[in-house]
Structures are given as C-alpha cells and as structure tokens.
C-alpha cells in the first residue's frame, strides 16, 4: 500500500530533502508531508485517501478551484495537438492581448516560466533601461530565488545586503539595498544615499511571504512619488496578488500605477508560468527589440497559455467571483480573530493568523509570532482535515468553491484546537 511516509523515504534517496521545493518537506513543522493524489474544488486527497480542505490552493493559482471543468476541458482539447513546439503560437498572442487589453499599466508583456524568472528579468530590464545598478527591496518580501533577491532580511535597512544562501556571492547581492516594509523614511534614506544609482524599487504590494501584511495607507503612493522624484522604476511583484485582489491585481486595488509588474500563479491556471510587463517604452528594451537579453525555450508553452486563457476569461465573464471570495476572506478573518484572540491580517481572499497578539505591520513584528505554538496548531489542523501551509509566514488562499459551512468548520476547529494546546 502506498503511504506518504514510504514515498517520502523513497524521495529522500533521489531528491535533496525528498522534495523539489523546500517548504514541501514540512521541516518547519517536524512532520512527513502528505503526498497528494488528486484534487477537486477546494479539497485535496492524499495517497492514503485522506481528504483535506485546501487553503493552499497550489500556493495561489487555484482561484476557481482545483480541476475547474472549463480549464480542464480546454487543456484536454488542446493537449491532443501537442505539448510544446518551441515556436510561436496564436495562444501566446491571445493571452498577451487579454492581459494588455484589461490592465492599463501593462502595454506590453513577455511570458516566462516562473515568478522567479519574471522578477529576475524585470530587474535586469530596470537596470538596462535606467542605466543604474542598485535595487531596493524590503525585509520579509520574497521575490523568488535569483541571486540578487536572496538577501538576509535581518541585515539592516540602511546597509548593503548579505547573501542568504550558500552559493550566492557577496558581489551578487551587494547592489541590493534593504528597506523596511511600510516605512517610507527608510526608502527615502536609501534613495538619498544612492541618489544617482537606484534603478528600481521592487515590492510585494501586499506582502504575502511573511504572513499577510497589507501595505499601510499611503505607502504605495509614497513609493510611486519617491521613484518619480529620484528617477527609479517602481516594480510591483504581483505573482500572488495579480488577478486575485482584483482582475487588475494590486495596481487596480490600490489605484497605484507601477512601471513594471511581474505575474505568475493565476495567469497559468495552475500550470508553470510567469510574465513581466509594463510601459511599452520600457519593454521595447527587451531583446530582440533592445539590448536587454532574456530568452526561454519553453516560454509561452501552449498548454500553460490555454489554462491561463480559460482561467482569466472566467474571471472577466463573472466579476462577482471577486466579491464572493473577498467576502469569504472577510468572514474567515473575522471568525479566526474572534476565536483566537490573536492578530489576523487579511486583504481580500488572502488571510493569515499570526501566533501573536501584537499588530503585525512589517518583518520585525511578524517575527514575534510563536512558531513553536504554530507547529502544534498545524499538526492538529492537518489531523482534523484542514490543510494550510506548513509555515507561520504564509497566506491562506480562498477560492470560489468554499462554502459558509466549511468556513464555519474551519473557524470552530481553530478555536477548539487553540483551547487544547494552551
């Protein structure tokens, strides 16, 4: 009989840590990861037949629910024509037109294969366009695992960053400057101290990798003003928030226009995909039109494009999906806060309960959470059939398939377990 433990034991012999992405190892919660066999709607099923309410949703893209019938049908029909050509297809054009036609700040877009690749390419483009070297990122914001972004978040807001991974040289990270999230003064200080050499500021418009930490009122608007003042580009990392907070993502939700934005997750309907786009004058610097080189053999894969089109078309056809999932996010956040007495941050359909009673507004305050308490909570939630990310510092994702009864069950279960582990 297949079991998760047996599969994990096999996996550890042939893959580092038994996984293809570190968080899947469940190391931070001291458990063996469940190996998933299938999914439908808002539920996933492991190889032993256990059913879970899924608040991970493949880390965000399953906004319509797993195995959405229209997406599955479109992919099934398309797949018969071939998986990949490494050549131009009409589907690439359709998805690009769909995005550019509905996002005013994206006049031109380039498809890639992951969010990491999208960010890496956007940063190179920002440097090439501005002819400046330095970038500003924020403590606790995650932008993929390219070398320049793997900077230790605790190394101080006013200094050059230190690499946060073996294999990343000091030189690769020395042009990455760290600011404090939700702190405009820290950004302005870096701008002044590097007046002529800041190419861009990159930010998660809602931080979702130190738990959910929304931008304070005026923070994003302030970044826009500072970038204009100092001649830097503003890049929104919308890999998580894109097409989730609204169809136009955080840019639409907050009413702030970035120069460039990076996407992933939802635009591929669950298939591996990424993209970066923005003003035409900037994007025209990308090869083959310009001197900023970026390429990808499988970029614009026809299956990923098909899944993305089938997903975005449904979101466009029924804007009520956003009202629905955002209301569910409000309901879940209020309920979790009520039964836990802890800080619950949320925005739209992104929710996070921090294991602390103090407000969480940045990386330092997020780090005050009781991670050992989270480990105990996580184990009991999983045993009760509630699947959340195995980390205190991740979001819960709501999709349209959740019912009020399932949200009530989740709230009640949280409350009961928190009483048990006091």
N, C-alpha and C positions, 0 to 999 in steps of 0.2 A: 504493500500500500504506500502511495506517495504521501509524505508528510513534509511540512515546511522545514522541520529540523533536518531530515535526511537530505533534502535538496540543498539546504544551506551548507551542510557538511561537504557535499559534492562540490558546490560552488566555490568554497574556500580553497579547494585544491587547484582550481584553474583560473580564478579571478581574484585580484587583490581585495582581501577582506570579504570575498564572496559576493561582491556587488559591482555594478557598473556606475554607481553614484554613491558617495559616502553616506548620505543620510539614510539610504535604504538599509544600511547594516543594522540599524536600531541600536548602535553602540551607545548613544547618549542616554538610552533608557534601559540598557542592560538586558535586552531581550533578543530572541531569534525573530527575524522578520517573517510575517506571513507571506507565503508565495501565492500570488493571485492567479486564479484560473480564468475568471471571466467577470464581466460587469454589465449592469443594465440599469439605466436610470440613475438613481442616487445610491445604488448598492453595489458592493463588490463581493466576490466569493473566492475564498482561498482553496487550495488543492485538497483540503480536508473537508470541504463542503460548508465551512462556516460562513455566515452572512454578516456583513457589516454595513451600517450606514456610513457612507463615504463622504467625509468633509475635506478630503484632499483633492479629489477630482483631477488626478494626474497633475497636481500642483497648479491647477487653474484653468486649463483649456476646456474642461467639460461643462461649459456654462449651460448647454442644452441637455446635459445628462449623458451618461455613457451609452454608447451604441444607439445614438439617435437614429430613428428609422430613415429619415431623409438623407442624412450624411452617409449611413451605411449603404443605402441604395445607390447613391451617386458614386461612391467609391467602388462598389461591386460592379457597376456597369462600366466604369472607366478602366478598371484593372484588367479587364479582358483584352484591352488594346495594347497592353504592355506596361511595365513598371517604370521604366526610365529610358530616356533617349540621349541625354547629354546634349540636347539640341533645343532650339526654340519651339515653344508650343503656344497655341492660342490661349490655353488656360492661364499661363503667366500673365498675358495681357489682360484677361478678364479680371483676375484678382487685383492686379495693379490698378486698373480703371475703377474697380469697385471701391477700393480704398481711397484713391486720389479724388474720386468724384464726390466723396462724402466727408472727407477730412480736409478742410480748407488749408491747414498748415502743412499738408503733405502734397506737394505739387509733383513730386517725382519720387519713386521708390525703387529700392534694389532688394530682391529676395535673396536670403541666405538660408543656412540650415539650422541655426540655433540662436538663442538670445545672446550667448557669449560672443558668437561670431558677429552678430549685429552690432553689439557695443564696441567690440574691437575695431570694426570697420568704421563706425561713426566717429570714434576718437581719432583715428588716422585721418579721416576726412576733415575733421575740425582743425587738426594741426596743418594739414595741407592747404586748406582754404585760408586760414588766418596767418599762416607762416609764423606761428608761435609754438612753443614747446610744452608748456605746463598745462595740467588739467587739475581742476578742483573737484573732489568727490567728498562724500560725507561719511562720518563714522557710522557704522552699522548698516549702510546701504550696500547691497550686493548687486554687482553688475557682471556676473559671470567670472570665469577663471582665467581670463587673459592676464598676462604678467603685470601689466600696469595697474590692474584693479585688485591684485592680491596684496593689499597693503594693510598692515596691522592697524586695526581700528583704534587701539588704545595708545597709539604712539604720539598723540598730542596734536591739537588742532592747528598749531602755528608752525609746525616743523615739517620737513620732508618725511615721507613715509618710509617705513622699513618693510621689507618683504614679509609676507605672512605665510609663506610656503617655501619649503626646500626646493631648490632648483630655480628660484627666481632671484636674479642678481640684484644687488643694491642699485646698479645702474638702470635696470629696467623699471624700477619704481621711484627713482629719485626725482622725476618730474611730476609725480603725483602728490598733490597737496591736500591735506585733510582739514575739513571744516566740521563744525558741529551742526547736526541737523536741527532745523527750526531756529537757528541763531544767525541772523543776517550780519551781525557785527563781526563774527568770525570769518565770514566770507569777504566782507569789505576789507578787513585787515590783510588777508591774503592777496586780494586784488591790489591794494596799495603797495604792499611789499614786493610784488612781482608785476608792477604796473604795465610793463610792455611785453610780457611773455606768457600771459594766461590765454590759452586757445579756447577753453570752454569750461563750463560748469556742467557736470552731469549729476542728475538727481532722480531718485525714485519720487515721483510727485506725491505718492503716498508710500511711505516705507513699509515693506511687507516682508522683510527678511531680518528684522529684529523684533518680530511680532508686528502687529499692525500699528503704525504710528502715523496718523494723518498730519499733513502739513498744517501749521498754525495759520490763522487768518493773516493774510498779507505776506507770508513767507515766499511763496512762489512769485507773487507780483514783485516783491523786492528783489528776487534773483533776476527777474526779467530786466528790471531797471539797472541793476549793477552790471549786468552783461552788456547792456546798451552803453552805459557810461564808460566802461573800460574796453570796449571793442572785443568782447568774447562771445562765443556762441553759447546758447542755452540748450542743453540736450535733456529731454525727458526720457528716462528709461521706463517704457510702458509695456515691458514684457508681461507684467502681471496686470496692470491697470488698463491696458489697451483693450477696448471693446468690452470691458467689464463694468467700469464705473458708469460708462455711457458708451454709445457707439463710437463717439469721438474720444473716448478714454478720459484721462485726467485733464488733458488740454481743454476739452469741452466742459467737463465737470467744474473745473476751477476758473474757466474763462481766461487762461493764460496761454499765449502762443509761443511754443518753443521754436528754435531754428531747425533742430533735428529731433527726431524721435525714433526710438528702437521698439520693435514689436516681436512677438512670438506667441506661444500658447494658443490663444483663441483663433488667430488667423490661419492656423493649420488644422483646426478642428480636432486636435489630438495627435496629428502627425508631426514628425520633427520638422520644424520650420522656424525661420526668423526673418526679419526685414528691418531696414532702416530707410528713413525718408525725410524729406523736408523741402525747403525752398529750392526752386529749380536752379537758381544761380549757384547754390552750394553743391547740389547733386551733380551738376554738369562737370564738376571737378573729378568725378569718378571715371576711371578707365572703362570703356575706350574713348570717351569724350575728353577726359582730362588726365592729369598726371598722377592722381591718387590711385594706386593699383589695388584691386580687390577682385578675386575670382572664386568660383566654386563649381566643380564639375557637376554636382547634383542639385545645385540651386534651382529653385523653380520646379522641383520634381512634380510631374503631372498628378500623382496620387495625392500629394500634400496640397497642391493647388485646388484639386477637386473637393477635398474635405473642407478646406478653408472657404471656398465659394459657397458650398452648401450650408455652412455654419453662418457666415455673415449674411447671406440672403435671408435666412430665417430671422435673424436679429433685426434686419431692416424691415422685413414684412410685418413684424409684430413688436413694435417698441414697448408694448406692455410687458414684455419679458423683463425689462429693466425695472419697471415699477414693482413687479412681482418679487424679484429676487432681492431688491433693496428693502422692501417691506419685511421680507423674511429675515434679512440681516438685522434690521432694527429690532424685530421681535426676539430673535435669538440673543442678541447682545443685551437687551433689557432683562431677559429672563436669567441669563448667566450671571449678570451683575447682582440681581436680586437674591439668588440662592447662594451665591458665593461670598458676597461682601468684599470681593476683590475688584481690581481695576479691569474693566473690559473696554478695550478700544475697538472701534469699528468704523467703517465707512462703506456705504452701500452693502454689497454682499460679501465683504471681507470682514472677518471677526477674529479677535484674539483675546482670550482671558489670560491676564498676567497673574502669576502667583505672588502678587504683592498688593498692598492696599494703597500704595503711593501712586500719584499720577505718573504716567509714562509718556514722555514727550520727546525723548531722544535716546541715544545709545546708552548713556550712563544710567539713566533711570530704568531703562529696560533690563539692564544687567543686575538690578537689585532683586529681580524675581527669584523665588525659591525653586531652583531647578531640581533639587532632590525631592521636594514635595511634588513637583510635576511628574517625576518618574513614577512615583507611587500612584498618582492620579491616572497617568497614561495606561499603566498596566491594567487597572480596574476598568477603565473605559473600554479598552480593547476586549476584555473578557465579557463585558456587557453588550458587545456588538456595535460599539461606536469607534470608528476609525478616524483618528486625527493624525496630524503629522507628528513624528516621534521627536519633537523638539519644542521647547517653550517658545522659541523665536520664529515660529511660522504662523501663517494665517489659516483660518478655517474658510473654505470656499463653499458658498451656497450655489446650487444650480436650480433650475426651474422645476425639478422633479420633487423637491422636498415638500411635504405636507405639513400643516399646522400640528397634526398629531405627532409626527416624527420630531418636530422641533420641541414640542412639549416633552416627549420622552427623553430627548437629549438634555433638556434643562433639568428635569426631575432626576435623571441619572447623575448628572454632575452634582446636584445638591446632596443626594444620598451618599455618594462616594466621598465627597468632601467632609461630610459628617463622620464617616467611617475612619478616615485617615487623620483626623485631628490629632 
